[in-house]
Amino acid sequence: MYQQDRPNHSKHTTEPLSPGERRRRKIARFVKYIALMTGVTALIGAAVYGVWSWSGEEDYRNSLNITGTDEGGQEGTAKLTEQTAEQELQTAGSYGEIYEYLEALWEESSNSNVKSYATQEVAADAAVSSESTVDADMATSSSGSVSQKMYSGTNVRTEEVGEADIVKTDGNYLYISDGDRIRIVDIRDPQMKEAGCIMLESGEELRELYVKDQKMVVFYNRMEQKEKQTEGYDGGNDYQELTVAKTFDVSNPEKPESLGEIIQSGVYDSVRLSDGYFYLFSNYYVSWNAEKRYRNDYIPSVQGELVKSDSIYLPQEVRGSRFKVVTSFSMEEPSQTIDSKAILSSGGNCYVGSEHIYIYERLWNTDENYSQTSIRKIRYENGTLKGVAQTKIWGTIKDSFCIDEYAGNLRVVTTVDPVMQTDHRNMFQFWSDAEEEVEVSTNALYILDEKFEVVGKIEKLAPDENVYSARFMGDIGYFVTYEQVDPLFSVDLSNPRKPRILGKLKIPGFSEYLHPYGKGRLLGIGMNADMEGNTNGVKLSMFDISDPTDVSEIEKEVLKAIYSTEIAYDYKMALIDPERNLIGFSAYGDRMHYYLYQYEPDTGFTCLLEKELSNYVYNLRGLYAEDTLYLVEGNAVESFSLQTFEKIDDIVL
């Protein structure tokens, strides 16, 4: 058990709000409220609750006896009340215990008529250590010798931890997921040609693939009828969705050979590769109000066997309608599992550091006045998995770049929002122009040690703003918050017990993605905006971070009439290689475009290639092998010279 202080959220005092700003905040809060409710019944219930509890508003505000540290890291003025959180991860003693746990959730949700609270998921990552990198390797030829072709890999979250993607290359071939098949394209000559194809069966949905050492692992979903795996099983839901990891020998691309497969319950989520071991994640959704005797309706399985109860981790509270299932295996024995765990949750995301897996999720239905996130820590090593600890922190985590494992500690940046109790009480004032006290969001940084004790923190950062992006780089952290201007914070983390703000750069707009770009440089990709906060185009920023106490934007490039970039939603879509000086990404205005830039200190950003696409392509990828750039748009591939940037060839598969 450990003690965690409440954050200090004393009111943000500023100039009187203009009528337009008051309306904007009311609309924003109204939208946030609606987003949490999935039915008219829940909305009406909240309205009734707002009327019923109106008289308790003064007591509610008086109860906010919360403290923290200010943005300089100094002690707050109010005295903190403390919150306790369970530290040890609890496993289930039996399947019956799990069923009782779920039954309590179903009953609670039925009584509240808010079933969505059990299924809400923290938006994002989608799925870095101190610096993200590209999982590039040397290509291996069919004879076993090492080719000298250098090629790009997937932009990954954690250094030395590989990730699957929809397109891969080994420098000699492209491996492309295309609907219900995997296309293998020979790129050894300037004129590309299709070398092989792997077809999925009817009802199978291709998700991602991974290629290494002339082997390819294909990850896909399969819908199939349930088997009678429980004594007395004679019904329940007839079908289940499974995640499959099937390994092929592709040393002869014309005739790929199946080597084995791993099958586990649930919808494919993601996969990580570390030290030769895969860690496969899927989301298994529990059948609502399942019957106790039909275990296949509420217990996930791996390789046809139910996950053992002592390998199932329970959440800290009665919350959870799905399992995050993780199974480990290796390419050497692609049909044999090493270990499996299932984490009962209400829809968590995962961040995989160099030593641990972290499952984090927002706690939606709590009695606290401010948002919270649950984090569970699982150690992985040579395929083995072991639960270590769990905790709760104030605020919500935007994406996996806001959580980082380093030197035995976990650093987390959160946005701390007032929860819906405030909105319930003010529900009928949303459209009023009357003055009112406004509870605002703030942001926080927490540092947790190996036992998940909070050893350092900074709170009350950037009132009324949200975290838009973050990047941890060793002993220094950077994160961006935004409302009308973009404060880029730099934080000294060298002493985990005394983190401190080093600098705060304020510029119009915001960066939605940050990436190290050589010594003393940080690349930001996001949106440009005027001083009133109106966005007017995608912006590339190069920041000088050689002195973290004096960060400056030394160059920017604004793409006019381009209104969004896919990097904000999927970091794998970025081709960023400081050594080759390449910055590739897709963005769209009236049409979708692919851009390739370079950056030079003397000349700034230079657009090397702009490709306008006729249609929106959600699976666009740019990658290179030696001196050729390949743009993969579904079943179409175009190649361009990285010397002249002229088109070389194209192929439709």
N, C-alpha and C positions, 0 to 999 in steps of 0.2 A: 504494500500500500504506500502511496505517497501523497503529499499535499501539493495542491496546485492553487495558486491565488486566482481570484477573479480579476478580469481586466478592468482597468480604470477607464470608464466611458463617461466622464463628466461632459456636460454639454459643450458643443463646439460653439464658442461665441464669435460672432463676426458681425459685419454690417447688416442692417435690416434687409430681409429678403425682398426682392422686387416681386410684384404680382406674378410676372412670368415665371420667375424661379420657383415661387411657391407652387404654382400649378404644375411645373415640371416635376418637382419632387413628389407631389401628390400622385401624379400619373404614374411615375416610376414605382412608387410603393404599391399602387393599385395593380400594376402589371405583375410585380413580384408576388403579390397576394394571389392573383388569379392563377399564376404558374404553378402554385403549390396545390391547387384544388382541381380535381378532375371531374367533378360533377356538380349539378345544380344543388343537390342535397347538401353537399359539403359547404357550398357557398352560403346557402341560406342558414345552415347551422352556425357558421361563423358570424353572420350578421346578428342572429339571435343572441349569440354569446357576447357580441360587442355591446348590444343594448343592455343585456343582463348585468354585465360587469362594468358598465360605465361609472357607476358610483365608486368602484374600486380603483379608479385611475390615480387618485392621490396616493393611496396606499402602495399602488404598483410603483409609482415613481420614487416614493420614499424608500422602497425596498432596494433600490439600485445602489447599495453601499459597496461599490466595486472600486478596485484600485489597480495600479500597475506601474509601469515606468513610462516616462515621456520619451519623445523621440531622441532626446539626448542621452537616454539611458539612466536618467536620474530618478530617484524615488518619487512616486506620486504623493500628493498631499493627503488623500484620503487613506484610511486604514482598510486593508483588504480582508474580506472574508475568505475562507479557504474551502476548496473543493477536494474531496477525496475521490480517487479513481482506482479501480481494481488493476493490479499490475500483472498478475499471473494469467496466462492464457488457460482457459478452462476447457477441457475436453469432455465429451458426453460419456456418461457411464453406460448407456444402453440406447438402443433405438427407441425404446419406450420413453426415455427422458427427452429425446429429440422431439418425439411426437407431442408430448405434453407442452414442450416449449412452443411449438408451432400452434398448438390448439389455443394456448393463451393469447397468442398474437391474433389468430382468427377471431376469437371472441372479442378482444379489445377493439379490433378494426370494425367488426360488425356493430358493436355498440356505438362507436363514434361515427359510423358511416363514412369514414375516410380511409378506404382501402389503399389509396395512393400513397399514404405515408409509409407503408410497408414496402413500396416498390419504387420510390423515388431514387434517383441516382445522381450523384454529383456529376455535373457536366464537365466534360473534358475528354481526355484521353483516353483519349485517348489516351502509350505508353510509350538521369545522367549523374554521373558522379561529378567530380569537381569541374570537369570539362567534357562536353560531349565530343564524340569523334565519329569517324566513318569506319564501318567494319570492313575495310579493304584488306585483301590478301593477295599474294602472288598466285597467278593462275598456274594450274598444273595441266600439262598436255596429256593426251591419251597414252603416251608411251611412259608416263610417270616422271618425265623430266620437267623442270621448272621453266616455264615460259618467261620471257622478260617483259611481257605485256603488263603494264600497270593499268589498273582499272578502278573505277569508283565503287564504293559499297553503299549500303543504306545509311542514311543519317540516323544514328542511334542515340538513345537517351543516356546510356552509361558506358563509359570507356571499357573496352574489353568484354562487354556483354553484347553478343550479337542479337539481331532481331530479324524476323522474317519480313517479307514485303511482297508486293504483287509483281514486281519485276526484279530479277537478279542477273548478274553477269559474272563469269569467271575469267573474262578477258578474251575468250575464244568463242563463246556462245552467249546469247541472250536467252533467258528463261522467263517466259511471259505467261501470266494467268489471263486467260481469255474466255470468259463465260464458263463453259463446262469442260474446258480443256487447257492443257499447258502446252504452249508452243515453244519449240527450241529452234533458235535462229542462229545459223553459222555466220559469224562476223569476222572470220579470219582473212577474208578477202574484201576489197572495197565493195564488191557486188554481193549483197546479202542473199542468203537462200535459206529456206526452211529445211531443217535437218531432221526433225522428229516431232512427234505429237503424242500426248497422253490424254485419253478421253476419260472423263468421269462417267459414272453410271447415272441413269435417270433418277432424279430426286436428290442428287448430291450437289452441294453448292461450294464451289472453290473459294477459298478465302485468301491464303498467302502461301509462300513457299520459301525454302532456304536451300542454298547450294554451297557445298564445301567438299573438297577432295573427291570430285567426280561422283558425289552422291547428292541427291536432291530429296528433301523431305517436303511433301505436299500436305497442307493443312486444309481440311474442308469439313463441311457439315453434312450429316446424313440423317434422313428421317427413316425410322424403321419401326416395325411392330415390336412391342415389348414381349419378352419371354417370361415364363413362369419361374421366377427366381426365388420366390418366397413360399414357404410351406402354406398351402391353402390359397395361394394366389389364383384367382379365377376371374379377375375383372380389372377394375380401375381404368385409367386412361389406356387406350389400346396402343398409342404410338408415342415415341419419344424422339427427341432430337439429340444426336450424338456428334461429338467432335472426333475427327479421325486425323491421325498423323501417319502418313504412309511414306515409306522410304524407298527410293529407286536408285539403282546403279545406272548412271548416265554416262559411263565411260564410252559406250557406243550410243550416241544420241538417237540413231535411227531405230534402235531396239532397246529402249529402257527396260530394265528388269526389276520387278518388285522384290523387295527384300524383307518386308514385314510391315506391320502396322500396330499402332496404339489407338485404342478406342475408349473414350470416356464420356460420361453424361454431359449434356449441356451444349450451349451455343458457343462456338469458338470465340475467344476473347483475344489472346495474344500468346506469344511464345518468346522465351529468352534462351540463349545458348551461352554457357560459361564453362570453361575448362573441359569442353567436349561433351557436356551434358545439357540436354534440353529440359526446359521447365515449361510445360504446356498448361495454359490457363483456359478454362471455360466457365460459363455461367449456367448453372442448372436451376431452372425455375420450379419451385415446389407447386404441385397441383393444389389449388385452393380448396380447403375443407376436404382433403384426402382422407380416405378411411384408413384406420390404423393398420389393418391387416395387409393393405396394399403398399408395401414398403417401397416398391419401385416408383411410387408417386411422390415420395418425399425424402428418399435417400438416394444420392447419386451412386453410380457404379463406374468401375474402371476395369476394362478387359472382361466385362460380363459379370463381375463380382461387386456386390455392394461394398462401398467404403466402410471400413470397420468403425464402430462408434468411437473408439478411443483415438481415431485419426480425424475426428470431426471437432472443430473448434467452435464453441458457442460465443455469441456476442456478449457484451457487458450488460445489455438490457434486453427485455423481451422485444426485440426488433429483428426482422429477417424473414424474407420470403424466397430467398434464393441462396445457393451455395456458390462460392468461388472455388472451383475444383482445380488443383494443381497436381500434375503428375510428372515425374522425371524419367528420362530414358536416354540412351546414347545411340549414336549412329552405328556403333559396332554391334549392338544387339537391338535392332529397331523393332522387335516384337516383344521385348521384355521390359516391364516396368521396374523401376528401382524403388520408388516410394510414391505415395499419394496422400494428399491431405484435402480436406474440404472445410471451408470457412463459411459458416452461416452468417449471412449479412442481409442488408436491405439494398444492396447494389453498390459494392465498393469498386474502386479503381486500384490498380497495383503499380507500384514503383519498385523496380529491382535494382538495388545497389550492388556493390562489388561483393558483399557478403550476406546480405539479408534481402528478403522480400517484405515489402510493406503494403498491407492492404488498408486503404484509407477510405472513409465514407462519411458523409455528412449525417449527423444525428438529427432527423427531421422532427420527430414527435417527442420533445422533451419538455420539462418544466422550467428550463433555464430561460433567462431573458435575452441571451445572446447566442448566436449560432455556435455550434460545436462540431468537431470532427473526431471520430474514433480512428485510432491507428493501431494496427496489429502487426507484430514483428515476427517473422519466421526465418530462421537461419537455414541457409542451404550450403552444402559442401559435398562435392563428388556424388551428387544425386540424392543425398539424404536431406530430409526436411524435418525441422523441429521448431515448434512454437516457442518463442522466447518471452514476449511480454506484450502488454497492451496498455493503452492509455487514452485519455481524452484531452484535447486542447481546445482553446477558444478559437472560433473562426472556421472558415472553410478554405480548402486548398483548390486553387484554380486548375492546376494541372501538375504533371509529374516534375516539371522544372522548378516547382515551388517547394519541393521536398528533396533533401539531398543527404546522403550518407558520406561521412568524411571523418577519418581518424577516430573511429569508434563512436562518434556522435551523430545525431540526426538533427539537421537544420531545417526549419519549416517556416515559410512565409504564408500568412493567412489574412483573409479579410473578415473582420468581425462585424456581423450585421445584427441589428435588433431583430429578434424573431417576431413571428406574426402576432403575438399578443398585443404589441403596440399598434399594429395595423387593424386588429380587431376592434380596439377601443376607438380608433379614429376613422373607422370605415365610412361613417356618414359625413365626415368632414373632407373627404378627398376632393370634392368638387366645390368646396367653400373657399371664399377668398379671405376668410377670417384668419387673423394671426394665430399661431399655435406653436407650442414647443415642438421641435423636430429632433427626433432621435436619429443620429447619423451613423454611418459605417465608419470604422477606423481599420487600421491594419497593424499586424503584429509579426514579430519574429521570435521564434522559440528555438532553443537549443536543448536537446535531450541527450542524456548520457546513455551508456549501454543498458542500464536498468530502467530506462525511460523516465528517469527523474528530470524535471525541468531545472537545468543548472544555470541558464542564462536566458534573458528575454529583453525585448524592446517592444513597448506597446504604445497605443494612442498615436500611431503614425498616420499622416495624411487624412484628416477627418473628411468624411463625405466623398471619399474616393475608393476605388477598388484596385486590387492588384491585377495588372494586365500581362505581365511577363516577369520572368526571373532567370538568373543564371548564377550558379555558385562556381567560383573559380579558386579552389584552394582555400586560403585564409581570408579571401575577400568574397563578399556576395553583392550582387547587383539585382535590384528589382524596380519595376516601373509601376507607378499608380497613376490613375487618370480621372479627371472630371472635365477640366477645360484645358489645362496644360499638363505636360508630361514631366513629373518629377522622376528623374532617374537617381535612385538612392544607391550609394556605395556604403558598405558596412564592413567594419573590421571584425573578423571572427577568430582572430588568432588566439584570443583568450576566451574560450567558450563561456566562462562564467561572467564575463564583462564585455559583451558585444557592444559596439558603439557606432553610431552614424559618423561616417567620415565626410560625406559630401551629399549635396542634393542639387542636381541640375534641373532647372525648369525650362522647358521649351514647349512650343505649341505642338499638339498631336501626341502620339503615343507609339511605343514599340510593342508589338504583340509577340515578337520572337527575338531573342538575343542569342548571339553565337560568337565565341572567341574567334578573332581573325588576326592571328599573329601576335607577336609580343607587343603589349601596350595598346591593343586595339580591340574594340568590341563592336560587332555589327548588330544593328537593330533594323528590323523590318516591321512596318506597321502602317499607320495612317498619319497623314499631315492634317493639320487643323488650324483654323484661325484662333484669335485670342478669345472668341466667344464659344469655342469648342465645336464649331461646325467643320466636319471633315471634308476634305476636298482633293483626295487622291492618295494612293499608296506612296509611302515614303521609305527610302533607304537612308539610314543614318550610320555614319562611322564615328564612334566615340573614341577619344583619346583617354585611356585609363592608366597611362603610365604613372600618373600620380593620382591614386584613388581619392585623395582629399580635394582634388581640383579636376574633376571629370569635365570634358568639354566635347561638344559636337563639332568635329572639325570638317565634316563634309556631309551634305545631304543631296538626295536626288528625289524629286517628286514626279510621279507618273500621273499626269493629268488625265482626267476622265477614266481612271482605273480605280475602282471603288473597294476592292477587297482582294486579299491574297489567301491562298489555300494554306499557307504555312501556319496561319493562326489556328487552324483546326487539325492539321496533320503534319508534324515535323518531318515525316518520312518523304514528303513531297519536295523537300529542299535538297538541292545539290550545292553544298557549300564546302569548298576545298581551298583553304588559304594557301597551301603549298602550290597548287596549280593556279591560284588566283582566279577562281571561278565561283560565281554566285548565281545559281539557277533556281527559278521558281515560277510557278504559274499564278496568274492574277486575272481578274476580269472586270470589264466595264460593260459596254454593250455586247462585247464578245469576249471570249476567253483568249488569253495570250500566254505564251511562254517567253520568259526573258532570261538572257544570260548576260551577266555583268562581270566586270573586273574592277578592282580598286587599286589606284596608285596614289601615293602621297602627293605627288606633284600635280596630277591631273584629276584626281577625284574619281568618281564613278564614271565608267564608260560602258555603254550598252554594246555588247558584241553581237548579239543576235536577238531579234524580236520576231516571234512566229505567231501570227494570228490564226486561230483555229475556227473552223466553220461551225462547230458545235461545242457545247459544254462537255468536257471530258473529265469525269470524276477521278479516273485512274491514270492521269497523265504522269509520266516519269521522265526525267532527264538523267542520263548517266553516260559515262565515257569509258572507252578502252583505248589506251595509247593516245593518239592524236585525233580521235574521232568522237564526236558527240552523237548520241542516239536519243531521239525523242520517241517514246513509245506511247501511242494513243490507242489503247484497246488492242485491236488486231492489226493496227498499222504502225510501221516503224519508218522513220526518216533518219538519215545520217548526214552529218555536217562536219566539215573540216574544222579542227580547232586552231588551224593556222590562218585560213582565209575566211572561215565561217560561211563558205559556200556549200550548197547542198551537193552531196555525193550520190546518194541513192535513196530509194524508198521501196518498201515491200508491203503488200496487203496479204495477210495470212488467211 
